[in-house]
Amino acid sequence: MFIIIAGSGALVYHLARDLRQKHHQLQLIVRDPEQCQDLARRLEMPVICDDPTLPRVLQAAGATEADLVLAVTLNDADNLVICQISKRHFGAPRTAALAANPNHVELFRRLGIDAVVSVATILTTLVEQQATLEDMISLTPLAEGKIMVTELAIPEDAPAVGKSLSELALPRNALIATITRDGEPIIPRGDIRLHAGDRVLLVTKAEAECKAISLLLGEEAARNL
């Protein structure tokens, strides 16, 4: 599938990384020149540095051939324009947009956007369903997505249970900053063994994140990031 992603920063990086691992063909459009250079270097792929709301830019990105256009800028109005131009002017079969304001979700759908994602709405639904947020993996990108701080709950069937930190052999660019057990913090040392129910704070470079989580929680958990 050929996918155009228009956005910025860490979100574009992680979308592109994950979609490319699934063998999709990508074209990124990023407005900020520094972010363009950073993404091109880290992903080792060309990035169009321009305004994605302009028809000429979308055309240059290949909107006439795109199977899907993802608009994930931090501006709802820009995301709407990107999707509408892609669909109406270039015939993109599917468009998807990020909506920071949950009140825009229904409007976007009425205006023809195929899929609209509102983080606020997703979190509200989780709370309403009494989801245990403590059991969720919370990810915080730092340094424009170069550093990931990940809080993990270790389940009973995790491959890390019973292993010492030295036995885990985490990647070079990953470390466990803290361990919380029964509400008490533990200073991580090589001989400390992980127990089911432990909460660990994992700090990694972005490229080491999946490997580290795979060692702690298993390959399936890493794939679902």
C-alpha positions as CSV (number, residue, x, y, z in Angstrom):
1,M,0.0,0.0,0.0
2,F,1.2,3.5,-0.8
3,I,0.6,5.9,2.1
4,I,1.3,9.6,2.4
5,I,1.8,10.9,5.9
6,A,1.6,14.6,6.6
7,G,2.5,15.8,10.1
8,S,5.4,16.5,12.4
9,G,7.8,15.2,15.0
10,A,7.6,12.0,17.0
11,L,4.2,10.9,15.8
12,V,5.3,10.9,12.1
13,Y,8.5,9.0,13.0
14,H,6.7,6.2,14.9
15,L,4.0,5.9,12.2
16,A,6.5,5.7,9.4
17,R,8.7,3.3,11.3
18,D,5.8,0.9,12.1
19,L,4.2,1.1,8.7
20,R,7.5,0.5,6.9
21,Q,8.1,-2.6,9.0
22,K,4.8,-3.8,7.6
23,H,6.2,-3.3,4.1
24,H,4.1,-0.3,3.1
25,Q,5.5,2.3,0.6
26,L,5.6,5.7,2.2
27,Q,6.0,9.4,1.4
28,L,6.3,11.9,4.3
29,I,5.5,15.6,4.2
30,V,6.8,17.7,7.1
31,R,6.6,21.5,7.2
32,D,9.5,22.2,9.6
33,P,12.9,22.0,7.9
34,E,14.8,20.7,11.0
35,Q,12.3,18.0,11.5
36,C,12.5,17.1,7.8
37,Q,16.2,16.6,8.1
38,D,16.0,14.7,11.3
39,L,13.3,12.3,10.0
40,A,15.1,11.8,6.7
41,R,18.3,10.9,8.6
42,R,16.7,8.6,11.2
43,L,14.4,6.8,8.7
44,E,16.9,6.8,5.8
45,M,14.2,7.9,3.4
46,P,13.3,11.1,1.4
47,V,11.0,13.6,3.2
48,I,9.2,16.4,1.4
49,C,9.8,19.7,3.3
50,D,6.9,21.9,2.5
51,D,3.3,22.9,3.4
52,P,1.1,19.7,3.1
53,T,-2.1,21.9,2.8
54,L,-0.9,23.0,-0.7
55,P,-2.3,21.1,-3.7
56,R,1.1,21.3,-5.5
57,V,2.8,19.7,-2.5
58,L,0.3,16.8,-2.3
59,Q,0.6,16.3,-6.0
60,A,4.4,16.1,-5.8
61,A,4.1,13.6,-2.9
62,G,2.0,11.3,-5.2
63,A,-1.5,12.0,-4.0
64,T,-2.9,10.8,-7.3
65,E,-1.4,7.3,-6.7
66,A,-1.9,7.1,-2.9
67,D,-4.0,4.4,-1.4
68,L,-4.2,6.3,1.9
69,V,-3.5,9.8,3.1
70,L,-2.8,10.3,6.8
71,A,-3.1,13.9,8.1
72,V,-1.6,14.0,11.6
73,T,-0.5,17.6,12.1
74,L,-1.2,19.3,15.3
75,N,-3.8,21.6,13.6
76,D,-7.3,20.2,13.0
77,A,-8.0,22.7,10.2
78,D,-4.8,21.7,8.4
79,N,-5.7,18.0,8.7
80,L,-9.2,18.6,7.3
81,V,-7.7,20.6,4.3
82,I,-5.1,17.9,3.6
83,C,-7.7,15.1,3.5
84,Q,-10.3,17.1,1.4
85,I,-7.7,18.1,-1.2
86,S,-6.4,14.5,-1.4
87,K,-9.9,13.1,-1.9
88,R,-11.6,15.7,-4.0
89,H,-8.7,16.9,-6.2
90,F,-6.5,13.8,-6.5
91,G,-9.0,11.0,-5.9
92,A,-7.4,9.4,-2.9
93,P,-9.6,6.4,-2.1
94,R,-9.1,6.7,1.7
95,T,-8.1,9.5,4.1
96,A,-7.6,9.6,7.8
97,A,-7.1,12.5,10.2
98,L,-6.1,13.3,13.7
99,A,-8.6,15.5,15.6
100,A,-7.2,17.2,18.6
101,N,-10.7,18.6,19.4
102,P,-13.2,15.7,19.9
103,N,-16.0,18.1,18.8
104,H,-14.5,18.0,15.3
105,V,-14.8,14.2,14.9
106,E,-18.4,14.2,13.6
107,L,-17.8,17.3,11.4
108,F,-14.8,15.6,9.8
109,R,-16.8,12.5,9.0
110,R,-19.6,14.6,7.5
111,L,-17.1,16.3,5.3
112,G,-15.9,13.0,3.8
113,I,-12.9,11.9,5.9
114,D,-13.0,8.2,6.1
115,A,-11.4,7.7,9.5
116,V,-11.0,10.3,12.3
117,V,-9.0,9.6,15.4
118,S,-9.5,11.7,18.6
119,V,-7.1,10.8,21.5
120,A,-9.4,12.5,24.0
121,T,-12.4,10.4,22.8
122,I,-10.3,7.2,23.0
123,L,-9.2,7.9,26.6
124,T,-12.8,8.8,27.6
125,T,-14.1,5.5,26.2
126,L,-11.4,3.6,28.1
127,V,-12.4,5.3,31.3
128,E,-16.1,4.7,30.7
129,Q,-15.3,1.0,30.1
130,Q,-13.5,1.0,33.4
131,A,-10.3,0.0,31.7
132,T,-7.4,-0.2,34.1
133,L,-5.1,2.5,32.9
134,E,-2.4,1.2,35.2
135,D,-2.1,-1.9,33.0
136,M,-1.6,0.1,29.8
137,I,1.8,0.9,28.4
138,S,2.3,4.7,28.5
139,L,4.9,6.1,26.1
140,T,6.4,9.6,26.4
141,P,8.7,10.7,23.6
142,L,11.5,13.1,24.5
143,A,14.0,15.0,22.4
144,E,11.6,15.0,19.4
145,G,11.1,11.3,19.6
146,K,14.8,10.3,20.0
147,I,14.4,9.1,23.6
148,M,11.4,7.0,24.8
149,V,10.4,6.8,28.5
150,T,8.1,3.8,28.9
151,E,6.3,2.6,32.0
152,L,5.6,-1.1,31.9
153,A,3.6,-3.4,34.1
154,I,5.2,-6.9,34.2
155,P,2.5,-9.6,33.8
156,E,2.8,-13.1,35.1
157,D,3.5,-14.6,31.7
158,A,6.2,-12.1,30.7
159,P,9.6,-13.6,29.6
160,A,11.3,-11.2,32.1
161,V,9.7,-12.7,35.2
162,G,12.3,-14.4,37.4
163,K,15.2,-13.0,35.4
164,S,17.9,-10.7,36.8
165,L,18.5,-7.5,35.0
166,S,22.0,-8.8,33.9
167,E,20.3,-11.9,32.4
168,L,17.9,-9.8,30.4
169,A,20.8,-8.4,28.2
170,L,18.9,-5.2,27.3
171,P,20.1,-3.4,24.2
172,R,23.0,-1.0,24.7
173,N,20.8,2.0,24.2
174,A,18.2,0.9,26.8
175,L,18.1,0.9,30.6
176,I,15.7,0.3,33.4
177,A,15.6,3.5,35.5
178,T,13.4,2.4,38.4
179,I,11.4,-0.7,39.6
180,T,8.4,-0.3,41.8
181,R,7.3,-3.4,43.7
182,D,4.3,-3.4,46.1
183,G,4.4,0.4,46.1
184,E,8.1,0.6,47.1
185,P,10.8,1.8,44.7
186,I,13.8,-0.4,44.1
187,I,17.1,0.8,42.8
188,P,17.9,-1.3,39.7
189,R,21.1,-3.4,39.9
190,G,22.3,-6.3,37.9
191,D,21.3,-9.0,40.4
192,I,17.8,-7.7,40.9
193,R,15.2,-10.2,39.6
194,L,11.9,-9.0,38.1
195,H,8.7,-10.3,39.6
196,A,5.2,-10.4,38.2
197,G,3.4,-7.2,39.1
198,D,6.5,-5.1,39.1
199,R,6.3,-1.7,37.3
200,V,9.5,-0.7,35.5
201,L,10.4,2.6,34.0
202,L,12.3,1.9,30.8
203,V,14.4,4.6,29.1
204,T,15.6,3.9,25.5
205,K,16.7,5.4,22.3
206,A,13.8,5.1,19.8
207,E,15.5,2.4,17.8
208,A,16.1,0.2,20.8
209,E,12.5,0.5,22.2
210,C,10.9,-2.5,20.5
211,K,13.8,-4.9,21.3
212,A,13.8,-3.9,25.0
213,I,10.0,-4.3,25.3
214,S,10.2,-7.6,23.5
215,L,12.8,-8.9,26.1
216,L,10.6,-7.7,29.0
217,L,7.0,-8.4,27.8
218,G,7.4,-10.6,24.8
219,E,7.4,-10.1,21.0
220,E,3.6,-9.7,20.7
221,A,3.6,-6.7,23.1
222,A,6.4,-5.1,21.2
223,R,4.6,-5.5,17.9
224,N,1.5,-3.8,19.3
225,L,3.3,-0.6,20.1
